[in-house]
Amino acid sequence: MHQQTAYHCLRDRLDAYVQLSRVNKPIGIYLLLWPTFWALWIAADGVPPLDILLIFSAGVFLTRAAGCVINDFADRKVDGHVKRTAARPLPSGRVSNREALYLFAVLMLLAFMLVLYTNTTTVLMSFGGLLLACCYPFMKRYTHLPQLVLGAAFSWAIPMAFTALEADLVPNAWLLFLANVLWTVAYDTYYAMVDRDDDLKIGVKSTAILFGDADRLIIGLLQALSLLCLCLVGRNLGLGGWYFAGLAAAAGFFVYQAWLARERMRDACFRAFLNNHYAGLVIFLGLAADYLLGTGA
């Protein structure tokens, strides 16, 4: 009986850690992974070395999990007042503040150990990623543009991919970075639209609140600008039809998202947010196909 009780306690504790780090909800991993793959394939001029691919894939998993932990720690006093987040491990008391900070530190340490297998420049750049990951969760207290900081955090792996492969941080790297920042602000505004009513009550800021009734229009403009940056990358690299077909498919998903969120209903806005996984995926598939079939520069 004692062993059974100990087993159930351990299982419940691990389940709480899984929920805190969102390992059970991989959408954030995908949204980080696809742009990282864009950068790796372009920096390597095709399929990147296996060791670099594994390092960045594992790094995406670990840093996203750490980001979720520190985000919930920052929001621990407000999540209980929001319908969607009230049952999370910190506001519900299943995980203590100290445990959350320990978990964040362990995850970031593991990610840093992976970076040590790259090169000095990439190691130094990783501290910028750490700073962004730590800053973002607190930005919603001070600015209506926390999504912009999230965009920088979600895009930091792009220049790191170029330095890890010892490729120059040429304009294409920063065009990719800008494209991903714009895209991230767009899809995270859909996410913020889900909680807009609750955020207004508790004083949390977001682009969804800042944009107001122009939210859908501005999201569309941000997505269009993101695609424009990606088109410029494709033109600069001499990429072919497969790449631009991927961009066209992503544009189709963006139109579908606008249709989903046409009445700004909570569930529909959340579905529009989730749909961005497919937009990032088709861009990567188009890029990878272009290199594989020999039409890339």
VENFEN-V959785 format. One line per field, one symbol per residue. burial: b if it has 16 or more other ideal C-beta (glycine too) atoms within 10 Angstrom, else e. A space follows every 10 residues. Layout:
burial->???
This chain:
burial->eeeeeeeeee eeeeebbebb bbeeeebbbb bbbbbbbbbb bbbbeeebee ebbebbbebb bbbbbbbbbb bbbbbbebbb ebeebeebbb beebbeeebb eebbeebbeb bbebbeebee ebbebbeebb ebbbbbbbbb eeebbbbbbb bbbbbbbbbb bbbbbebeee ebbbbbbbbb bbbbbbbbbb bbbbbbebbe eeebbbbbbb beeebbebbe ebbebbbebb bbbbeebebb ebbbebbebb bebbeebbeb beebeeebbb bbbbbbbbbb bbbbbbbbbb beeeebe
